[in-house]
Amino acid sequence: MSRTYILLDSRGRPHRTRTPGTLGGHRRLRLYGRLDCPSAARAIARGHYVRHRVFFADEATAIVAGYRPCAVCLPVRYAAWKEQVHR
């Protein structure tokens, strides 16, 4: 029996797939980052974050769904996003 995963689509709606997500995110903070993000790992270790955790197939989907890059694990993308938002 193969495992299924729940990912968010470009409208932020969950859907089941057999392919795991490549990025994780936080639903309330509306941010996305790498699955090995040290900031997310620390929050998860403290018992936070997990119930608001979401997953995306790719970066394009996360962006279209209205999520921003993580400043910790994606600092270059975050800086570009921040520059664009503050124009």
N, CA, C and O atoms as a MOPAC input file, in Angstrom:
PM7 MOZYME 1SCF
protein

 N      0.85200 1    -1.17900 1     0.00000 1
 C      0.00000 1     0.00000 1     0.00000 1
 C      0.89200 1     1.23500 1     0.00000 1
 O      1.75300 1     1.37400 1     0.86900 1
 N      0.69800 1     2.12900 1    -0.96100 1
 C      1.55500 1     3.31100 1    -1.03600 1
 C      1.00100 1     4.42800 1    -0.16400 1
 O     -0.20600 1     4.53600 1     0.05700 1
 N      1.88900 1     5.22800 1     0.30900 1
 C      1.53300 1     6.33500 1     1.18700 1
 C      0.97700 1     7.49600 1     0.36600 1
 O      1.39700 1     7.71500 1    -0.77000 1
 N      0.03700 1     8.23300 1     0.93900 1
 C     -0.45800 1     9.44800 1     0.28900 1
 C     -0.08900 1    10.64600 1     1.15100 1
 O      0.05700 1    10.54200 1     2.36900 1
 N      0.05700 1    11.77100 1     0.49400 1
 C      0.44400 1    13.01000 1     1.14100 1
 C     -0.62800 1    14.05100 1     0.85800 1
 O     -1.33600 1    13.96600 1    -0.14500 1
 N     -0.74300 1    15.01800 1     1.73200 1
 C     -1.68100 1    16.11100 1     1.51600 1
 C     -0.86600 1    17.37700 1     1.24600 1
 O     -0.07600 1    17.82200 1     2.07900 1
 N     -1.08300 1    17.94000 1     0.06100 1
 C     -0.39400 1    19.15800 1    -0.34400 1
 C     -1.43200 1    20.24000 1    -0.62200 1
 O     -2.59100 1    19.94100 1    -0.90700 1
 N     -1.01000 1    21.49300 1    -0.53700 1
 C     -1.89000 1    22.59200 1    -0.91100 1
 C     -1.70400 1    22.89000 1    -2.39100 1
 O     -0.59000 1    22.83600 1    -2.91400 1
 N     -2.80800 1    23.20500 1    -3.05900 1
 C     -2.71500 1    23.59300 1    -4.46000 1
 C     -2.55000 1    25.11000 1    -4.56500 1
 O     -2.37500 1    25.78700 1    -3.55200 1
 N     -2.60400 1    25.63600 1    -5.77200 1
 C     -2.35900 1    27.06800 1    -5.98600 1
 C     -3.42900 1    27.96200 1    -5.37000 1
 O     -3.22100 1    29.16700 1    -5.22800 1
 N     -4.56000 1    27.39000 1    -5.00600 1
 C     -5.61600 1    28.16400 1    -4.33500 1
 C     -5.59900 1    27.94700 1    -2.82800 1
 O     -6.47000 1    28.44200 1    -2.11200 1
 N     -4.60100 1    27.20200 1    -2.35000 1
 C     -4.48900 1    26.93800 1    -0.92600 1
 C     -5.39700 1    25.82500 1    -0.43600 1
 O     -5.59200 1    25.66900 1     0.77000 1
 N     -5.95700 1    25.04700 1    -1.36000 1
 C     -6.83800 1    23.93900 1    -0.99500 1
 C     -6.03000 1    22.64800 1    -0.89900 1
 O     -5.15600 1    22.40100 1    -1.73000 1
 N     -6.31300 1    21.82800 1     0.10000 1
 C     -5.58500 1    20.56700 1     0.24100 1
 C     -6.02600 1    19.53700 1    -0.79400 1
 O     -7.19300 1    19.48300 1    -1.18100 1
 N     -5.07600 1    18.72700 1    -1.23100 1
 C     -5.39100 1    17.59800 1    -2.10300 1
 C     -4.41100 1    16.46200 1    -1.80900 1
 O     -3.27800 1    16.69400 1    -1.38800 1
 N     -4.85900 1    15.25700 1    -2.03500 1
 C     -4.03700 1    14.06900 1    -1.78700 1
 C     -3.21900 1    13.72800 1    -3.02400 1
 O     -3.67800 1    13.87800 1    -4.15700 1
 N     -2.00300 1    13.26900 1    -2.78100 1
 C     -1.11800 1    12.85900 1    -3.86300 1
 C     -0.18600 1    11.76800 1    -3.35700 1
 O      0.00100 1    11.62600 1    -2.14900 1
 N      0.38600 1    11.01300 1    -4.24600 1
 C      1.37100 1     9.99200 1    -3.86800 1
 C      2.79100 1    10.54500 1    -3.88400 1
 O      3.74100 1     9.85400 1    -3.51900 1
 N      2.92500 1    11.79900 1    -4.31200 1
 C      4.23000 1    12.45900 1    -4.37200 1
 C      4.36000 1    13.41400 1    -3.18700 1
 O      3.50700 1    14.28300 1    -3.00900 1
 N      5.40900 1    13.27200 1    -2.37100 1
 C      5.56600 1    14.19100 1    -1.23400 1
 C      5.89800 1    15.59800 1    -1.70400 1
 O      6.40400 1    15.79800 1    -2.80800 1
 N      5.61100 1    16.54800 1    -0.86700 1
 C      5.92700 1    17.93400 1    -1.18200 1
 C      7.42400 1    18.18700 1    -1.13500 1
 O      8.16700 1    17.45100 1    -0.48500 1
 N      7.85700 1    19.22300 1    -1.82300 1
 C      9.27100 1    19.59800 1    -1.81500 1
 C      9.53200 1    20.77300 1    -0.87900 1
 O     10.68000 1    21.07000 1    -0.54800 1
 N      8.44300 1    21.45100 1    -0.45000 1
 C      8.55900 1    22.60000 1     0.44300 1
 C      7.52200 1    22.49700 1     1.54800 1
 O      6.42700 1    21.97300 1     1.34600 1
 N      7.88300 1    23.00400 1     2.71400 1
 C      6.94500 1    23.06500 1     3.82800 1
 C      6.57000 1    24.50800 1     4.07200 1
 O      7.24400 1    25.42500 1     3.60300 1
 N      5.49600 1    24.70600 1     4.80500 1
 C      5.07200 1    26.05900 1     5.09500 1
 C      4.28200 1    26.12700 1     6.38100 1
 O      4.03200 1    25.11600 1     7.03800 1
 N      3.89600 1    27.33800 1     6.72400 1
 C      3.09700 1    27.59300 1     7.91600 1
 C      1.83100 1    28.32300 1     7.47200 1
 O      1.89400 1    29.43500 1     6.94700 1
 N      0.68800 1    27.68500 1     7.68700 1
 C     -0.58700 1    28.21800 1     7.20100 1
 C     -0.90800 1    29.60000 1     7.76800 1
 O     -1.35100 1    30.47300 1     7.02200 1
 N     -0.70000 1    29.81700 1     9.04100 1
 C     -1.06500 1    31.10500 1     9.65500 1
 C     -0.09400 1    32.22200 1     9.29400 1
 O     -0.50600 1    33.36400 1     9.08800 1
 N      1.18500 1    31.89900 1     9.21700 1
 C      2.18400 1    32.91600 1     8.87600 1
 C      2.31200 1    33.13000 1     7.37300 1
 O      2.93200 1    34.09600 1     6.92900 1
 N      1.72200 1    32.22400 1     6.59300 1
 C      1.74400 1    32.29000 1     5.12500 1
 C      3.17200 1    32.35900 1     4.58200 1
 O      3.48200 1    33.19200 1     3.73000 1
 N      4.03900 1    31.47100 1     5.08700 1
 C      5.40500 1    31.40400 1     4.57500 1
 C      5.73800 1    29.97800 1     4.17600 1
 O      5.12400 1    29.02700 1     4.65900 1
 N      6.71400 1    29.83800 1     3.29200 1
 C      7.18000 1    28.51900 1     2.85000 1
 C      8.69100 1    28.46400 1     2.91700 1
 O      9.36500 1    29.49300 1     2.87100 1
 N      9.21800 1    27.25700 1     3.02500 1
 C     10.66300 1    27.07800 1     3.05600 1
 C     11.04500 1    25.63300 1     2.79800 1
 O     10.19700 1    24.78100 1     2.53400 1
 N     12.32300 1    25.38400 1     2.88000 1
 C     12.84400 1    24.03300 1     2.66500 1
 C     12.36200 1    23.09700 1     3.76900 1
 O     12.07100 1    23.53700 1     4.88100 1
 N     12.28100 1    21.82800 1     3.46200 1
 C     11.85200 1    20.84900 1     4.45800 1
 C     12.87400 1    20.70200 1     5.57500 1
 O     12.53100 1    20.26000 1     6.67200 1
 N     14.12000 1    21.06600 1     5.31300 1
 C     15.16600 1    20.97500 1     6.34100 1
 C     15.46900 1    22.33100 1     6.99400 1
 O     16.55100 1    22.52400 1     7.54800 1
 N     14.52700 1    23.25700 1     6.93100 1
 C     14.72500 1    24.59700 1     7.49100 1
 C     15.03100 1    24.51500 1     8.98900 1
 O     14.25200 1    23.92800 1     9.74000 1
 N     16.15300 1    25.09300 1     9.43800 1
 C     16.49000 1    25.02700 1    10.86300 1
 C     15.49100 1    25.77400 1    11.75000 1
 O     15.26200 1    25.37000 1    12.89000 1
 N     14.90400 1    26.83900 1    11.25100 1
 C     13.92600 1    27.58100 1    12.03800 1
 C     12.66900 1    26.74400 1    12.26800 1
 O     12.16100 1    26.67900 1    13.38700 1
 N     12.17300 1    26.11000 1    11.22300 1
 C     10.99400 1    25.24600 1    11.35700 1
 C     11.31500 1    24.05900 1    12.25800 1
 O     10.48800 1    23.66100 1    13.07800 1
 N     12.51100 1    23.49200 1    12.11000 1
 C     12.90100 1    22.34100 1    12.94300 1
 C     12.91400 1    22.71200 1    14.42300 1
 O     12.47400 1    21.92700 1    15.26200 1
 N     13.41500 1    23.90100 1    14.74700 1
 C     13.41800 1    24.35200 1    16.14700 1
 C     11.99800 1    24.52000 1    16.67400 1
 O     11.69200 1    24.10600 1    17.79200 1
 N     11.14200 1    25.12100 1    15.87800 1
 C      9.74900 1    25.32500 1    16.29800 1
 C      9.04400 1    23.98500 1    16.49500 1
 O      8.31000 1    23.80400 1    17.46700 1
 N      9.26200 1    23.06400 1    15.58700 1
 C      8.65100 1    21.73300 1    15.70500 1
 C      9.16400 1    21.02100 1    16.95200 1
 O      8.38600 1    20.38000 1    17.65900 1
 N     10.45400 1    21.12400 1    17.22900 1
 C     11.04900 1    20.48200 1    18.40800 1
 C     10.45600 1    21.03800 1    19.70400 1
 O     10.37800 1    20.32300 1    20.70300 1
 N     10.03900 1    22.29900 1    19.69500 1
 C      9.42400 1    22.91800 1    20.87900 1
 C      7.93100 1    22.61700 1    20.97100 1
 O      7.26200 1    23.05600 1    21.90600 1
 N      7.41200 1    21.87000 1    20.00300 1
 C      6.00100 1    21.51600 1    20.02600 1
 C      5.10100 1    22.50200 1    19.32500 1
 O      3.88000 1    22.42800 1    19.45700 1
 N      5.68300 1    23.42900 1    18.57700 1
 C      4.90500 1    24.42600 1    17.84600 1
 C      4.88700 1    24.05900 1    16.36900 1
 O      5.55100 1    23.11500 1    15.94100 1
 N      4.12900 1    24.80700 1    15.61100 1
 C      4.20500 1    24.78200 1    14.15900 1
 C      3.46000 1    23.61900 1    13.51200 1
 O      2.84600 1    23.79700 1    12.46000 1
 N      3.50000 1    22.42600 1    14.12000 1
 C      3.02200 1    21.21700 1    13.45600 1
 C      1.55800 1    21.32900 1    13.02300 1
 O      1.22400 1    20.93800 1    11.90400 1
 N      0.69200 1    21.84500 1    13.86500 1
 C     -0.72000 1    21.87000 1    13.48200 1
 C     -1.02400 1    22.88900 1    12.38700 1
 O     -2.09800 1    22.85200 1    11.78700 1
 N     -0.09200 1    23.79100 1    12.12600 1
 C     -0.26500 1    24.77100 1    11.05000 1
 C      0.63000 1    24.47000 1     9.85100 1
 O      0.71600 1    25.26700 1     8.91700 1
 N      1.29000 1    23.32500 1     9.88100 1
 C      2.23500 1    22.95000 1     8.82200 1
 C      1.47900 1    22.56300 1     7.56600 1
 O      0.49300 1    21.82900 1     7.62100 1
 N      1.94900 1    23.06300 1     6.43700 1
 C      1.40000 1    22.72000 1     5.13000 1
 C      2.55400 1    22.35200 1     4.20700 1
 O      3.71200 1    22.63200 1     4.51500 1
 N      2.24300 1    21.72900 1     3.08300 1
 C      3.27000 1    21.30500 1     2.14300 1
 C      2.87500 1    21.68200 1     0.72800 1
 O      1.69300 1    21.73000 1     0.38500 1
 N      3.88800 1    21.94700 1    -0.08700 1
 C      3.69300 1    22.33400 1    -1.47900 1
 C      4.52300 1    21.44800 1    -2.39500 1
 O      5.60500 1    20.99000 1    -2.02700 1
 N      4.00500 1    21.21700 1    -3.58300 1
 C      4.73200 1    20.43300 1    -4.57700 1
 C      5.96500 1    21.18300 1    -5.07200 1
 O      7.00200 1    20.58000 1    -5.34900 1
 N      5.83900 1    22.51400 1    -5.17800 1
 C      6.95500 1    23.31300 1    -5.69600 1
 C      6.79000 1    24.77500 1    -5.27400 1
 O      5.76400 1    25.17100 1    -4.72100 1
 N      7.81400 1    25.54800 1    -5.54700 1
 C      7.82900 1    26.95400 1    -5.15200 1
 C      6.76800 1    27.78000 1    -5.87600 1
 O      6.13900 1    28.65200 1    -5.27800 1
 N      6.57600 1    27.50700 1    -7.14600 1
 C      5.58400 1    28.26700 1    -7.90800 1
 C      4.19700 1    28.12900 1    -7.28900 1
 O      3.45200 1    29.10600 1    -7.21100 1
 N      3.85000 1    26.93700 1    -6.85200 1
 C      2.54600 1    26.70900 1    -6.23300 1
 C      2.42900 1    27.47600 1    -4.92600 1
 O      1.38500 1    28.06400 1    -4.64500 1
 N      3.48500 1    27.47500 1    -4.12600 1
 C      3.47500 1    28.20500 1    -2.85400 1
 C      3.27400 1    29.70200 1    -3.08700 1
 O      2.50400 1    30.34200 1    -2.37200 1
 N      3.95000 1    30.25100 1    -4.06300 1
 C      3.85100 1    31.68400 1    -4.35400 1
 C      2.45000 1    32.03800 1    -4.83700 1
 O      1.85700 1    33.00800 1    -4.36300 1
 N      1.91700 1    31.26000 1    -5.77400 1
 C      0.57600 1    31.53500 1    -6.30400 1
 C     -0.47200 1    31.41000 1    -5.20600 1
 O     -1.48600 1    32.10700 1    -5.23700 1
 N     -0.23600 1    30.52200 1    -4.22600 1
 C     -1.16900 1    30.35000 1    -3.11300 1
 C     -1.07200 1    31.49300 1    -2.10800 1
 O     -1.84900 1    31.54700 1    -1.15500 1
 N     -0.11700 1    32.41400 1    -2.31600 1
 C     -0.01100 1    33.58700 1    -1.45800 1
 C      0.96600 1    33.46600 1    -0.30400 1
 O      0.87600 1    34.21500 1     0.66900 1
 N      1.89800 1    32.53300 1    -0.40400 1
 C      2.90400 1    32.34300 1     0.64400 1
 C      4.19100 1    33.05500 1     0.25700 1
 O      4.48400 1    33.21900 1    -0.92800 1
 N      4.95900 1    33.47600 1     1.25800 1
 C      6.22900 1    34.16500 1     1.02400 1
 C      7.38800 1    33.25100 1     1.41700 1
 O      7.19400 1    32.30400 1     2.18000 1
 N      8.59200 1    33.52400 1     0.90600 1
 C      9.76700 1    32.71000 1     1.26000 1
 C     10.20100 1    32.92400 1     2.71100 1
 O     10.00600 1    33.99700 1     3.28200 1
 N     10.78100 1    31.89700 1     3.28200 1
 C     11.32600 1    31.95700 1     4.64700 1
 C     12.62900 1    32.75600 1     4.64000 1
 O     13.48300 1    32.56400 1     3.77500 1
 N     12.76600 1    33.64500 1     5.60600 1
 C     13.97200 1    34.46800 1     5.70800 1
 C     15.18000 1    33.65300 1     6.16000 1
 O     16.31500 1    34.03600 1     5.87500 1
 N     14.96200 1    32.54200 1     6.85700 1
 C     16.06300 1    31.75200 1     7.39700 1
 C     16.65500 1    30.80700 1     6.35000 1
 O     17.86400 1    30.82100 1     6.12000 1
 N     15.81800 1    29.99200 1     5.71700 1
 C     16.35400 1    28.97800 1     4.80500 1
 C     16.37200 1    29.41900 1     3.34100 1
 O     17.00100 1    28.76400 1     2.51000 1
 N     15.70000 1    30.50500 1     3.01800 1
 C     15.69000 1    31.04700 1     1.65300 1
 C     15.97900 1    32.54700 1     1.68200 1
 O     15.17000 1    33.33800 1     1.19700 1
 N     17.13000 1    32.94900 1     2.24900 1
 C     17.38700 1    34.37900 1     2.46100 1
 C     17.43900 1    35.21200 1     1.18100 1
 O     17.00500 1    36.36400 1     1.18600 1
 N     17.95200 1    34.66700 1     0.10400 1
 C     18.02100 1    35.43600 1    -1.14800 1
 C     16.61800 1    35.65800 1    -1.71100 1
 O     16.27500 1    36.76500 1    -2.12700 1
 N     15.81600 1    34.60200 1    -1.72100 1
 C     14.43800 1    34.73200 1    -2.21300 1
 C     13.62000 1    35.65500 1    -1.30000 1
 O     12.79400 1    36.43800 1    -1.76900 1
 N     13.86700 1    35.54800 1     0.01200 1
 C     13.16400 1    36.42000 1     0.96100 1
 C     13.52000 1    37.89000 1     0.70500 1
 O     12.63500 1    38.74500 1     0.68400 1
 N     14.80300 1    38.18500 1     0.51200 1
 C     15.23400 1    39.56800 1     0.26100 1
 C     14.58500 1    40.10800 1    -1.01100 1
 O     14.15600 1    41.26100 1    -1.04600 1
 N     14.51100 1    39.28900 1    -2.04900 1
 C     13.87200 1    39.72200 1    -3.30100 1
 C     12.38500 1    39.96100 1    -3.08200 1
 O     11.83300 1    40.93800 1    -3.58700 1
 N     11.73200 1    39.07300 1    -2.32900 1
 C     10.30700 1    39.24400 1    -2.01600 1
 C     10.08300 1    40.53200 1    -1.22300 1
 O      9.17400 1    41.30500 1    -1.52500 1
 N     10.91600 1    40.75300 1    -0.21100 1
 C     10.77600 1    41.93400 1     0.62800 1
 C     10.97300 1    43.20900 1    -0.18600 1
 O     10.23100 1    44.17700 1    -0.01800 1
 N     11.96000 1    43.21100 1    -1.05700 1
 C     12.20900 1    44.36800 1    -1.92800 1
 C     11.00500 1    44.64700 1    -2.81000 1
 O     10.61800 1    45.80200 1    -2.98900 1
 N     10.41900 1    43.61100 1    -3.35500 1
 C      9.26500 1    43.76300 1    -4.23300 1
 C      8.04200 1    44.28000 1    -3.46800 1
 O      7.29400 1    45.10900 1    -3.98600 1
 N      7.84000 1    43.80500 1    -2.27000 1
 C      6.69100 1    44.21000 1    -1.46000 1
 C      6.79800 1    45.67500 1    -1.02900 1
 O      5.78900 1    46.37300 1    -0.93100 1
 N      8.01300 1    46.13000 1    -0.77600 1
 C      8.20900 1    47.49300 1    -0.27100 1
 C      8.46300 1    48.52700 1    -1.35000 1
 O      8.94800 1    49.61900 1    -1.05300 1
 N      8.15100 1    48.21400 1    -2.57200 1
 C      8.30100 1    49.18700 1    -3.66300 1
 C      7.12100 1    50.07700 1    -3.73100 1
 O      7.06300 1    50.96200 1    -4.58500 1

